[in-house]
Amino acid sequence: MIIPDNRTGFSMKVEGIHLTRPDLHEIAADLKIQPKDILFTNKILTIYTTSEACQEIVDDNALMSFVSMALDIPVEDLSELTAVKAKPKVLDMSDLLEDDEDDD
């Protein structure tokens, strides 16, 4: 079973800092997006533009500047801004059936 995910946003490479979950929550709050709409993996920060405030920042071409200010790092530490689309979630039905069998 495939669960669609229509979120779009941007990813960027972050150098010189390792982001923690509280950092991501703070950025999400500032952008008025849910914490699930911001990810950091292997130096890549992904932000899904799921709020009007976040979309306005993107429309102003200010996302990298905003992230730079929020993290108190030079904008030069951010690179490779790339548009992204969330991947749909794929559920294996056999996994669900095995979970149901365990409940018996």
N, C-alpha and C positions, 0 to 999 in steps of 0.2 A: 504494500500500500504506500502511495506517495502522498505526502502532506505538502501542498504548495506553500511557498514562502516568497511573497512578492516584494520584500524589502529591497531597496536600493540604497546605495551610499558610496562611500569612498574609503580607500585604504591608503596608508602612507607608512613609509619606513621611518622608524624612530631610532636615532643613534644616541649613545651616551647615557641612557637612563633605562632602568627596568621598571615598568609600570606595575603597580600592585592593584588589587581589587579596589581598595579605597580610592586610589587615584582615578580609576575608571568610573567609579560611582560619582565622584565629584564632577568629572567632565560631563557625565550623563545628566546630572542634575542641572548643570549650567546650560546644557543644550536642550533641556526639557525633553529628553528621551529616556526610555526605560533602560535600566542597567543591562538587560539582555541585548540591547541594540548597540553595544560597544564591546569590542573584543581586542585582546592583545596577545598575539602568538608569534614567536620567532621574530621579534623586532618589528612586526607589522601590526599597526593599529587600524582597526576597521570600525567605522562609524556609519550606522545606517540612519539615513535622514528621515526619521519617523515623526518629527514634530515640525510645526510651523517655524519655531525659533531656529531650529537647526537648518531648515530649508532656506530661511532668510540669510543665514550666515553663508551657506553654500552659494546662493544666488549672488551674494556680494563678493564672491571669490575670496573669502576671508577664513576658510576653514583651517588652513595651516597656521595662519596668524593667531586664530582663536586658540588652537591647541597649544601653540607655543606659549601664549600668555598664561593659559590655564596650568601648564606644567612648569612654568617659569624656566624655560629652556630657550636657547636661541632658535629662531626659525630655520637656521642653517642645519640644525640637527634633524630636520624633517625633510624627507625627499620622496620621490616616486609616487606622487599623488595619482591614484588610479580609480576610475569608476568601477564599482562592483555591484553584483546582484547576488542576493542570498541564494544558497542552494536549497532545493526542496529536501525535506526530510524523507528518508525511505525507511519504512518499517517492514521488517521481515515477518510475515504472518506466522511462520513456524516458531519464531521466538515468542510471539504472543500466545500461541497454542501451548508451548512448553510451560509458560508461566501459569496458565490456567490449570494445567495438569498437576502442577506442584501444589496448588491450593486444595486438592482433594484429600 
